[in-house]
Amino acid sequence: MKTIGLLGGMSWESTRDYYTAINRGIKERLGGLHSARLVLYSVDFAEIEQLQHQGDWAGTARILMKAAQRVEAGGADFLLICTNTMHKVAPEVEAALKIPLVHLADATAEKLLHAGCRKVGLLGTAFTMEQDFYKGRLKDKYGLDVLVPEAQERAEIHRVIYEELCQGEIKDASRQVFVDSIQRLAAEGAEAVILGCTEIALLVSQQDTKVPLFDTTAIHADKAVELALATDPVVG
């Protein structure tokens, strides 16, 4: 079994779900008392969040590069960044490593294409929904047509993620905001909706809507399990 590297803490709530999902996945495949071999480095999210909203992405990159190198030094065979938004600096993190980086958007796109989805909705932080580092990769590398909510909805979704979900608060009213947004994206032609922030699955699940949902936390964790048990080397 390969050793999985996790760069987490953004937020710790969703990183906990990564840890749980990966260990459950290993146990389901191997049985018995098996669990995952992994190295986890968890950052202080307050520092990251402040730099994000200051627009200092170079500063966030420096923090994650150093953290990723510590994961690598701990013996990881490959790395997952346990957050959608911080894939904005994935190229810088990848360049700082000798081990492969397993990109969350790639794992998600593979699942969408396998399901036959070509036109999808995307929910996430304002950074993920509005900037091109994530949408652009889905479009340019995989040919996906990506829809996002209108500006007022994006602002409210962003607020809920940072002020509620990252604080561990789950509110029914906020769940309805997300469900309504999912329904509107489906009405615009989305065949599925990406839960493109690792905290969203804390609030919304498939039982809340008939629109197919793709939970990036679950997808990324499942990919980690697959690669950990594969006999071939991991290719970044």
Secondary structure, 3 states (H helix, E strand, C coil): CCCEEEEECCCHHHHHHHHHHHHHHHHHHHCCCCCCCEEEEECCHHHHHHHHHHCCHHHHHHHHHHHHHHHHHCCCCEEEECCCHHHHHHHHHHHCCCCCECCHHHHHHHHHHHCCCCEEEEECCHHHHHCHHHHHHHHHHHCCEEECCCHHHHHHHHHHHHHCHHHCCCCHHHHHHHHHHHHHHHHCCCCEEEECCCCHHHCCCHHHCCCCEEEHHHHHHHHHHHHHHCCCCCCC
